[in-house]
Amino acid sequence: MPPRLLLVVALGIACTRPPESAAPVPVVGLKEHVREDSSQLQGVPDQAPPPATPPAEAPKTSPLAPLEVKPGAKVVLELRGWEVTALPDRVVVLDPDFLHLSAHDPLGGAELWRTRVQEQARGMHTLYSVGERVLLHAGPDLIAVDGKTGAIVGRHPADGFNGGDDKCHLSIIQGLEAGLRAYTPLSPATTVCATTCECSLMLFRCDTGESFGERMNGSITHVYHSLSEPHDNVCWTPPRLIGRARGRTLLALEQRDGREYVASAVDDAGKTLWRRPELGDAVSRFRPIDGDPASDTCWSIDQSDMYVWTCSTGQIKWRARYPEEDGYVRTDARKLDGDRILVRRRSPRATRVELKTLAGGKRLWQRELPADRVAITPGEDPAGLTWDSPIVYAWIDPVSGAPLRDLAIAKDHALVRDPRGGGYVQIGGADHTELARDGQITRTVPKDISKAIHLGERLIATLDERRLTVLRRPGLEPVLESSGNFYPDEATGALGPAALLLVEHRGNEPLRIVLLRATD
């Protein structure tokens, strides 16, 4: 599925690392200090060690300027921490000491529980929320905590490894859609969790953090710039976690230690159920894979061809081949109601749209539009359809392909889906413009939200030159203005339409975490 969050000007970092001066010192840092001190004493056996010095106090964080909120909103929660995530009924924070997690009521701000989850800070720290669980990825450790009570459910090795590189993170997918670090409801048939590194992948149970099955690896090539310098690791065929359908986890794995892939599926014990070399091209490294888990149908499309197959079995339903064209061709496919799939191909010459049956690939109609047109159906999310401007969106009838309406988008402007009612908002310029599902303009307000970083049902946030402004919908009155490097946390969607979870980076200090709610 295309990414839902658009217009992010200030992106949050995926992980946070304790500053070197923070207490307690992580194990890695402590070993480095010991190694450095002992090396200074080598060769001087009679010299007495230097007197012990008292440990330095943890640096005190600078005071925060109070946030002045106008009528129409209120600050429910404001605190410091190194990471934050959210479940529908609570906000969970990694406390400034790196050792505790605390949960807070998103309506009143009261602390609900506080649990010590580490004896000492280790590695990098990232929080994820899935179902009733909060997952703390703390370097080599993966700790699962009950989001309701704060009880530690499981503590396991994170199983991150990829040839000496530590670029590992948790991948949590619902169906075929990766949730980044947004809240993910837990469904045994469609939810899958894994530790993903640059060249390896390890599945784990979303409720306990315990890994299962075998580690999946790609081949690593060592690239030397010179024999006197360390080599770089290059992974040509890293394992891909495609998703989960009908209780089966779908993967793309390296085939025969080469640069080709084979599609595969495993059960809940990690046992291989099937391998499909004939789907190798369909699941190759950079090829987008999409589908409809409800109908157990997967597909992938690129410039030259399209595959459609049954997700849970890997059986190919049909394949379409396309002629070569001059220049780059942007492609995508989207399931419509019933047994239909809309296929779009936009080249420098033309935009071609066709409607096919999902089961057999039979063409129902085909339309050709000018090359500057981006075909869109009423109410469809335009995220992922185009990345350039100026552009012209052309709404078409999904039943017949008949044109409905065109809308030109100027340079540096964007069209985004409005969470209020399924229409659209045009971002850019001096006006805030709202549109219906078919692209018809319904309202224009002289308000510049071109720097929007969050568009919600009740609140809009903009960030311009480190100046945050939050507007209340529908009147677009400002309810909060503050300086600072703020961004909306990915988990804010779990807290309902009236909430906005903000995080401010403050250098080496803990994050400033603010939960704002619209009040009327």
N, C-alpha and C positions, 0 to 999 in steps of 0.2 A: 504494500500500500504506500502511497506517497506520504512524505513526512507531514505531520499535522501542524507543527509549529513553524511559522514562517518568520520573516522580519525580525530575526534576532540580531540586534546590533551588538549587544554586549553578552557574549556567550559565557556560561559558567564553566569552570575547569572541572574535569571529570574526577580528579582526585586532589586531595590536599595532603601536604607533607608537613610534619611538625617542624617549626623553625629550629635551627641549630641551638639557639639560646633557650628554647623552651624546656621546662622541666615537666616530667622526667625525660632524660636523654634517651633516645631510642637505642636499642641494642647495637645496631650497626654503627651509630655514632660513637658509642662507648668503646667498642672494639677498636675503632680507628684511633681514639685518644690513647688507649692503652698501648697500642702498637707504636705510636709516635713517641710516647714517653720512654718506653723500654729501649727503643733504638738509640736514643740519646745516651743511654748508660752503657751500651756495648763497648767493650775494650777498656772499661774503667772499673774493674771489679772492686777496688778498695774504696771507691767514692761512695759516701753515704747518700741515700736517696734524699731528694729535697723534702723539706717538711710539708706535711699535708696541708692543703689550703681548704678552708671551709667552702662547701658547695655554693655556687652563686645562686642568688634568689631568682626565681622566674621573673621575667620582665613584666612590669605592670602595664596593662593596656591603658591607652589614653582615654579620657572621658569622652562620651558621645554627646554631641549637641542634641537637645530634645527635638523630636519631630513634632511639628505643629500641623495638626489635622483640622480641616475645616468641617463644618456641618455636612453630613451626608456620608461620612465614613468614620471609622475609629481604628486605632491601633489596638489589636487584641493581645499581641505578644511581641516583645522585643527583648532579645537576649544575645549573648555571644556564644559562639561555638565554631568547630572546625568543619562540620558537615551538617546537612539537614535533609530530611525526606518527610513524606507525609503519607498517611493512610486516610481514609475518608473521615475518621473520627479522632485523629490526633496528629500532632506534629512531633517528630522524633529528631533529637539533636545529639551530635557527638560533642560532649562538653569540652571546655577549654583545656582540661587536663589530659585529654585523649584517652582517659581510662573509663569514663562513664558515659552511658547513654541515658537521656532523660526524655520523657514523653509529656506533652502539654495539650490541654484542651483547646481546640481551635475556635471555640465559641467564647470562652471566658478567660483563657490563658493560664488556668491553674495547672500546676505540675501534677501529673497523674502517677508517675513512677520514675524512679532513678535507679539504675543498675550498674554495678561495676562489671565491665565486660573484658578488661585487660589488666594484667598485673603491671605491665610496662608497655609503653607505646612502641609499636613495631611497624616499620615500613610506612607505606602510604595508606590513606584511609578514605573510603568511599561508602556511602550508605545507599541502599536500594530497598524498595518496598514491594512485596509481592504477596497478595492475599492478606493473611493475618500476621505475616512475618516481616521483620526488618532484618536485612542482611548487611553486616558490617564486613567489608573486604578490607582487611588491615594487613597489607603486605602478604606475608606467607600464611596468614590465618583467615579463615572464613567463619564468622560467628553468626548463628541464627538466633534471633530473639523474638519471643512472643510479643507482638505489638500491643496486645490487650493488657498483659500483666508485667512485662519486662523480664520475665523468666528466660534464662538462657536455654534454648532448646537443643542446640548442637554447637560444637566447636571442632573444626576439622582443618586439616591443611588445605590451602586454597588450590593446590595442584597447578600452580602456574609455572610453566617452563617452555622455553622456545630457543634452545641453543645458547643460553647465556644472557639473553636479553630479558628485561623485566617489564616489557610493555604488555601487561596483562590487565584485563578488566572482566567484569561479569556481563554476560549476554543473557537477557531475559526476553523471551519472545512469546507473544500470544498469537497462536495460529501461525501466520506467516509474517507478522508485523512486529518488528523490534520496537520495544518501548523506551529506548534510551534509558533514562533514570526516572521516567514517569511511573506513577503507581500502576501496577499490573494486577488485575484480579486473578486469582488462582483457579484454574480449571484443569483437572487431571488429564482431560482428553486433548487439550490444546496448549497448555503452558509448558515451556521447557526452559531450563536454566543451565548455564555452562560457564566455566572459566575459559576465556578466549585470549590467547596470546598471539604474537606475531606469526608463529608457525606451529602452534599446537592448540588443542581443544580438549577439555575434560568436562563431561557432563556431571551435574550434581543434582540432588533432590532439592527442589525449591523450598520444602518445608523444614528441612534439617541442615542443609548445607553439605551433606555427606556425598562424596563422589561415588560414581559407579561406572562399571564398564572399563574399557581400556582407553588409555590416552591415545588420541589421534594426532598424527604428526604429518607435516610436509617435509620435503627434502630441503636441506639448507646448503647453500653454496657459499664458500668463503671467498671473498673478493679482497685481494691484497693490492693496495696502491703502491706499496714498496715493501720489500722484505724486512725493513727495519721498523715498520709501523704495524700496529694492530690491524687485523682484518675486519671487514664488515661482513655481517651475515645477510644474505639475500634468500628469501623464501619465495620460490616460484609458485608453489601450489599449496598455500595454507588451507587447512580444513575449513569448510564453510558450514555453519549451522543455519539451515534453511528455515526450519520451524517445526511445527508439530500438527498432526492431523490424525483423527480417529485413534488416539492413543499411541501413535508411532512417531518417533523423532526422526526428522528428515535431514540428511547430511549430504555434502559433496566432498569427496575424499580423493586424495592423490591416487592415481592408478599406475602401478608398475614403476615406482620411483622416477617418474618422468614429469612432464609438464601438462599432463592431461588429467581429467577428472572422471570419476564414476559416481553416479547417484546411489545413495544407500539409505536404508532405514534400520533403526534398532528399536528393541522393546525396552521396557522399564528396568531391565537388568543389564542393558547395554549389549545384548546379544543381537548379532546381525540377522535381520529378517530377509533382506534381499539386497542385491547389488545390480545396477543397470548401467553397463558401459554405454549402451545406446543413447543414454541421456547425458553423456559427458559434455557435449557441446552446450546443451541446454542449461547446465548448471556451472559453466566455467566461471573463472574468478571474478570478473568485473561485470558479468551479465546480470541485470536485475531479474529477480524471480518474484512472481506475485501469484495470487490465486484466491480461491474462495473455499475456505475450510468447510463451510456448511454443506457445499455440494461435493466436497472431496476432490476439487479440481485445482491443479497447479498449471502455470504457464510461464514462459519466458519468451521475449521477443527482442531481436536486434535488427540491424540493417538488412541482413540477408534472409532470415527465416524466423519462424515462430513455432514453438512446440507447445502442445497441450497434453497433459497426462493426468492420470489418477494419482493424487498425492500419496495415499496410503499404500498403494501397490507398485507405483512406478510404471504402470502400463501406459504406453503412448496412445492417446485417443486420435490425434491427427497432427499433421505438420503442414505448414504453408511456407513456400519459398517465394522470395521477392527478387525482381530484377535489380541489377546493379544500377546505381545512380551517381551522378557527379556530385561531389560534396557530401557533407555529413548529413545523415538522416536520423531525426529524433523519432523514437517509436515508443508506444505504450499501448496497453490493452486494459480494458475495464469491464467488469461484469455488470450487466444491467439486470433489471427484474426478469425473472423467468430464465429460460435456457438461451440467453443471448449474451454476446460479448462484442464490445465496441473496440475496433482496432484503428489506431491513428498512426500515420506516417507523414512526417513533415520534412521535406527536403528543400534545397534552395530553389527548386522549380515549382513545387506545388505542395499543398496539404491534402492528403488523401485519407478519407474516412470510410470505413465499411462496417457493416453489422453482420455478424455470423452467428450460427447456432453454436452453442458451447459444446454440445455432445459430439457433433460430427464435423464442424467447420463449414457448413453450407452457407454461402453468401446470401443475405436477405436483401441488402441494398449497398450501393457504393456512391460516394459523392467526392467531387474534386473541388477544392477551394484555392484561392490565391495563396502564394507562399507565405505572405505576411499574416495569414489567419491561423489562429489556434482554435480548433474546434472544441466546444465544451457543451455539456448537457445541463439543463436547468438544475440548480442546486449542487452541482458537482464542485468538489474542492479543487481549485486551480493550482494548488501547490504541487510542484513536480511537472506540470505541463510545459512550462517554459521558464527560462532563467534570463531572458533578455527583454529589453524594451528599446525603442517603442515597439508596440505589437497591437494587433487587433484581435480581440476575442470574438468568436462567432458562435453564438448559441444555436444549436440545431435540435430539432425534434428527434428524440431517441427512437421513436417508432418508425418514422418515415425518412428521416434525414433531412427534412425540409428546413431551410434557414428561418430563424426566428428573430434574431437581433444581432447587431454588431456594436462593439464598444472599443474605441481606440484608447490605448494606454500610452501616455507620453513617456519620454525618457526619464529614468529614475523614479517612475511611479510604479505601483503594483496593485493587483487585484487580489483580495484575500476573502475567504469565506467568513461571513459574519456568524458567530455562534448564536446570535439572537434571531431565530426564525429561519435560518438556512439560506439567507440571501448573501449579499456581498458588501464589502467596504472597499472603496478606492483610496489608496494611500498615496500621498504625494501632493505637493503644491500647497496653496493657502486654504483649500477647502477640504472638509470632511464630507465625502459623498457616500450615501447608502443606496444600494440597488436591490431589486427584487430577485427572485430565483432565476428569472429569464433575462436578467441584465438591464431591466428598465430602472431608470433612476427614480427613487422615491423621496429622497431628502438630501439637501445640501446645506451644510452649516459652515460658516466662515471660521474654521478652526484648523490650524496646521498640526497634523499628527504624523508628519512624514518620518519622524524619528521614533515611531512606535516600536516598542520591544514586547508589548503584551496587548492583545486584543481579547477582552473577555465580555461576557454577557453584561456585567455590571460596571466593570472598571477597565480603563485604558491607561497604559503606562508608556511614557515617552522618555527618552534619555538623549539629551543634546549637550555636548561638551561637559559631560559629568554633572549635568543638572537634571534631576529626576522630577517629572511632573506626572501626577496621577489624576485622571479625569473621571468623573462619574457619568455614566450613561443613564438616560438618553440625552440629557441636557448639555453634557460635556463641560460641566463646571469643574474647575480644579479643586481637589480636596486635599492634595498633599504636594508640596514643592520642597525639594531638599537637594543640596549638593552631595556628591558622592558617586562612587563607582558601583551603582546598583544594577542588578539584573534579576528577572523573575526565575525562580527555581523551577526545574522541569516538573516537580511533583505538585505544583500549585493546582493543577486540574483535579486532583483528588479531593480538594476541600470545598467544592461546590462553586456555583456561579458568582457568589458575592465575595469570594476570598481572593486575595493576591498575596502570595508568599514571595517576599523579596529578600535578596542577599546582597550585602555590600562588602566588597573586598577592601581590606585596610592594610595592605602591605604584609608584614610578618605577624600582624595581630590576628586574633581569631576573627572570623566573619561576624558581621552585624546581621542578625536575622530578624526580620520584621514581618509580622502577619497583619495585613490590613483587611478590613471588611467594610463593604458598603452597608449602610444602616437603613436606607429607605429606597 
